[in-house]
Amino acid sequence: MCMHVLDQALAGLPEEPRLLSQLTIRLATEGDLTRFNQLLAKEHYLKNPTVVGRVLRYIVEYQEQWVALIVFSSPAYHLKPRDRWLKWSPREVQERRHWLAQNSRFLVLAGTMRWPNLGSKVLKLACDSLPVDWQKQFGEPVLAVESFIDPQRGRGTCYKAAGWERLGPTQGYERGWKDFYTDTKHPKELWVKALDELALVMLRAGEMPESLAPSEGALAPVCPVAITKLDSLWDYFHRTMTDPRKARGQRYELATILAIAALAVAAGSKGPHAIFEFADGLNHGQRRRLRCWRRPEERRQFDVPCERTFRRALKVINSDALKNALADWMKQEDPDALKMLHLDGKVVKNAQPAPAWNRKLKPEEQSEIPLDQQKPKADKALTLVNFMTSDQRLVDQIAVPRDTNEEAAVADHWAKMDLAGVCVTADAAHTTKNNCRQVTMEKGGDYLFVLKGNQPHALAKAEQLLTGAFPPSGSNDRERTRPDRRS
């Protein structure tokens, strides 16, 4: 999909040494595009001047006469030979792929029988100009280039002469849209070239140099569950969740929608649109495991639910049942006894706050924070408190009633949890006598809490009594006789 040479000679060109020494290269301007595209559409064997992604179009001239056209664009998404050459992991492919460019079109307007070194000279001029022009146009460096040679049309001699390296044949697939590929039954030869001596070293480095680190690509959300466990997740949702939707018109199983949504949220997606974008990024192996809709007459290709499908399903599903199903599945996959439990409160935007308690707290349940700082925090939005392990396993989740705050809701929930042998961590808002007493004396657990300025009275008292080093709270400390805190 790159080089093509016209079997003709342009008028007035000199002998090769003079021609090569006086060639110039420049970027095509808006005024050049019509002629540029017409030549590619008429003379290049692909008959298609359209190139997607980032694009730079070059014109090589001799005394203002066009001698060659060359186009660079965004690189291919997946090329196993290239990624092995660069020693990239799948994550590094996503992070660093934008530092490559692809020579996607190459049209030499003058026949090479008279000027056999013309093709390699054009490639050298283009590769010399590309780093500066790409940085100026797109604000990012380009360190290496790639190209494909159709073995039925050429052997890549000019690429070899220009210092490119042949990596071997491709698998013969052509990308149509995003992750969808068509088998063309026509493999091509992949050629690559690092644009300077240090480029290849930098691309292969475990950690990028400081000059390149800021331009590492943003990573797309990655499925947080191994593909071998997706069947188990889908099956658990299928067995435990009741589908409230009408049967007519359903295309996707509820378990498929919920499994994708749960994976997306675990990967950091927020909202139905982000969930759909996560789903759209799943590969076809993952889609098959999640029982997505198979495309008619297409082998191993599956469609994911649209954003509207996610919105409608999540609107009618029972949130408590969904939370319980997900927590139970995680416990099934990780049956080891809990050792650490962390509390993390999150405000959910554009969500209605939880119903009010409409009851007064007992004195022992009230926070030690001064009354003027105990205003409800969930009266305008939904606040959820997640109880998670150190490896992000969800153990439980509660919604904070709209007429109280996170600390009071957690204190009320301790009675429903088994904390024996568990060390609880939380932010400073939960550092109260009542919480510490419930975790240790009533539930048999330990805690690691902190004190800071949002509880000024407790902080001042701790600074007065604990003037030196002291051990953290723990069962071993409680069994020993406590030292005199006044000493």
PyMOL commands that set and color helices and strands:
alter all, ss='L'
color gray80, all
select helices_A, chain A and resi 16-21+30-43+80-86+90-99+118-138+157-161+199-204+213-215+227-240+254-266+272-280+284-289+307-316+319-333+363-365+371-373+406-416+428-430+433-442+456-465+475-479
alter helices_A, ss='H'
color red, helices_A
select strands_A, chain A and resi 3-5+23-27+55-62+65-73+100-108+144-149+165-169+173-177+180-183+189-194+293-294+302-303+340-348+382-388+394-399+423-425+446-448
alter strands_A, ss='S'
color yellow, strands_A
deselect
rebuild
show_as cartoon
